[in-house]
Each structure stands twice: as C-alpha cells, then as structure tokens.
C-alpha cells in the first residue's frame, strides 16, 4: 500500500511541477518581451511558483538563519546536496535571485536548456579542466555584475546523507571574487526523494533549510594552493556544523 501511495504522489508531484513550470516559462517569455533584465524576472517568477508547488505538495520548508544573509551585495551560497529537489528548495528558500552551476548536459535538453540559459544559470563540463576554469571565470563575472551564486561543491547527490568531499573549484571563485560566503545546510530532502529512488516519499515532507553566518576571505588574484585548501576546509566545516548540530 505504501508503494502505491508513493507512486500516486509522485505522479501528482510531476503534474504539479511540470504544469507550474510550463506556466511560469510562458509568463516569463511574455513578460520579458523587450526587457533587458530577463534573468531577474525569470528568477522571481520561478520562486513564486515553486513556493506554490510546495504548498500544493504539502512540503513544509522550515527556513532558519535568514538574519545571517547580508543585504545589498552579491553572495556565494554553498550547500550540501542530498536530493534532486535541492535546487527547487534553494529557489524557494533563498530570498535572492541567483545563478547556479550545473552539469552542461542539462543545457542541451530542448526547451529546458534554453530556459536555464535565459534564467542566467551556468553549465559546466567537469571532465574538461580548461572548460571548467572558463566557467568559473564566468561565475566570477556574474558576482561582479551583482548576481548571487549557489554551489553544490560535492558535485553530486549524497548516497547515504553524509557530507561528501568538496571540490576545490569553489575556492577559486571565493578568493578571486572576494565575496562573502553563506554556508547553508539542507536537512531532510534525502528522506523526501533519495538519489537511489525515482519515487517521492510523502511521509518525509518536513525539510529544514539552514543559513549560517557569513564567512569572509581575502581577495587574491593569484591562486595559492595552501590558502585554497584552507578555504575549502573552512567552508565545508561550517556546512557540516549546520547539517549535524
């Protein structure tokens, strides 16, 4: 019986999300005709509709630490990654328009890829170091232009819920941009939709999104391997504290 409920709920979730996303895309297309700043309009519309979808799906999102987010400046949000829904959770919880870095294969999907590009999100080909370096420079330019960025530095969803190793590329963005870092933990998303399953679990719809205090690092032009390792270790430590305490 539990499996049947999961199947029916998952079908319902897909109908809700696809319907609202399609509606949002259409509204975004129409409302940005002749508008230069399409990214922020797309982001704002998607945030509103994502929050509506969570209400329809019965997802309770407990957002903690909003007072730790400084006003009036672009920020780097660094999050753990447990579930396919983490991006949607970020859109609903983070009170900023932002770009996120994702595998470039998503940008090749018809319609969705175009939407991602217009929304200002960034694709990265992790297997090619030169391409990845260029992408990280693009991320820094986004920050310089006033757009916040979110990173899932584990690079993939956790299989067991434990915090994985952080990829060192985030240190380049942090140090070269000189922007503040907001360590962030998502708690409970794996129970709702684990990596090993295609079925959502309606028994686990209570999810916590926790922002830590901002971290500051020196702005440097030349990469320093020791400093880079220290940055990654410190950021990971703060995310870990939020996740497990």
N, C-alpha and C positions, 0 to 999 in steps of 0.2 A: 504493500500500500504506500509506503514511504517513497519508493521509487516512482510510482505513478504520479504522486503529488509533485515530486521533483521535475518530472518530465512536463507535466501540465504547467507548472510555474515557469519553467524555462522557456517554453513556447510563448507564454504570456509575456515574459520579460523581453523576448526578442521582438514581439509585435509592438510592445510599448516603445522600446528603444529605437527600432527602425522607423516607426511612424513619426515619432517626435524628431528624430534626427533629420528625416526627409523634409518634414515641415520646416524645421529650423534652417536647413540649407536653402529651401525655396525662399523663405522670408529674407535670409541673408543676401541671396542673389538680387532680389528685387530692391531691398532697402539700401544696397550699396551701389546701385547704378549711378555713376557719376561721382561717387565718393572716393576720395584718395585713401583714407584710412580704413581699409576694408578689414584688416586684421582685428582691430579692437571691436568693431561692430560684430564680426563673426563670433569672437570670443564671448562677448556679453550675451548674445542670443543663445549660444550653446549653454552657458552657465544657467540661465533661467530655465531652459527646457530640461537640462539634466536634473535640476532640483525638482522639477515637476515629475519627472520619471521616477525619481527615488520615492516621492510621496505615493505615487501610484503602485509602486512595487513594495511598499511597506518597509523600505530601508530607513533605519534610524541612524543618522550620522551625527555623532557627538563630536563637535569641533572644540578643541581646547587650545589655549595659548594664543588667541588672536591678538592679545595685547603685546605679544612679542614681535609683531610684524611692523617695522617702521613705515611711516607714511612718506610719500613723495619721492621715492627713489626706486630704481630697478633692483631686484633681489635675485639671489640664486637659492632656490628651494631644493634641498637634497633629501630624497625619500627612499625608504626601503620598498621592496617590490615583492608582493605575495600573490597577486591575482590579476587576471585580465581586466577587472573593473577598476584597478587603481588609478588609471588615467581619468576615468569618469568621476571617481571620488575626488581627485585633485581639482577637476574643473568645478565641482560643486562646492568644495571646502575653501579653496584658496581665493581670497577676495581681491584678486588681481587678474588682469589679463596677462597671459603668459604664453611663451612658446615652449614646447618640449622636444627633446631629441628622441627619435625613434628609428627603428630599422628601416632602411631605404626601400625595402620590398613593399612596405605598406603604401608608399607613394606611387607605386606602379599599378595599384588597383584602380580600375576605371571609376570615375566619379569621386570615390573616397580620396584618392590621391590628389585630385585637383582641389578638393575641399581642404585637405591638410595643408597644401601649399598656400592657398589663399588665406587660411587662418594663421599663417606665419610659423607653423611647426616645421621642424628641420629633420631631414632624413640623413642617416649616416651609414656608410658601408664599413662596418667594423673590421672586416677581413683585409682591407687595404689601408695601411698606415698613412700613406700620403693623402688619401681621400679623407680619412678621419681627421687628420691635422687641419685640413682646409675647412672641414665642417666646424671644428671647434673655434676657428677664427671667425666663422660666420656667426656662431653663438655669441662671441665677444662683441661683435658689431651690433647684434640685437640689444645687448645690455647697454652699449654706448648710446643707442638710439632711444633708450628709455623703457625697453620691454623686459619684464622679468622672465626668468628661465627656470624650468624644473628638470632635475636629473634623477634618473633611477640608476645609480652608479654600479649596482650589482650586475647590470647588463641583461638579466633575465629574471623570471619569477622564481622565488624560492620553492623548492620541492617540499621541504619539511617545516617551513615557517621560520627557520633560523636565519639570522642576518648573514649574508654572504660577503665575500671579499669585494671591496670597492675597486673599480678600475681607476687607473691613475690619471686618465684624461681630464677628470673634473678639476684636478689641481691646476692644470694649465689655464683653464677658464677663470678659476678663482683668483689666481695670482696675477694674471695679465689684465684682468678687468678691474681688480681692486674692489669688487662689490661685496657687500655683506652676504653671509650665508645663513639661511634659516634651516637648521636641522629639523627634519619632520619625520614622524612615525605614523604609519597606517597600521592599526591593530584590529584584526577580525576579518579582513577581506578574504583571507585564505579559507576561512570557515564557510564563507558565503559562496565562493567559487574558486576552488583549488586548481592549481596548474594541471593536476592529473585527471581532471574531470571536465566534461562539457556541460554538466548539469549544475544549475544553481541550487543552493540549499536554503529554502525559506525559513528553516529553523535557526539560521545564523544571520539575521538581518540587522543586528546591532553592531555598528562599526565605529571605531574611535579614530579621529584624525587629530594628532597632537603636534603643535608647533613649539620648538624650543627657542631659547634666547638667541639672538643673532650673534654670529661669530665674525670676527674681523681679522684679516690677514694683510700683510704688506703688499703693495702693488709692485711687481717686478717685471722687467722686460725680458731678462734672460733666465731661462729655466735652470733651476737649481735642484738637482735630484734629491738631495737630503731634505731640503725645505719642502719639496713636492711630496715626499713620503710622509713628512710630519703633518702636512695639511690633510692628506687623505686619512691618516690615522686619527687625527683630532676630530674631523667631521664624522667619521664612522663611529667613534666613541660616543659622541653626543647623540647620534641617531640611536645607537644601542641603548643608551640610558633612557631615552624616551620610550623605546619599544618594550623594555623589560622592567622598568621601575613603576 
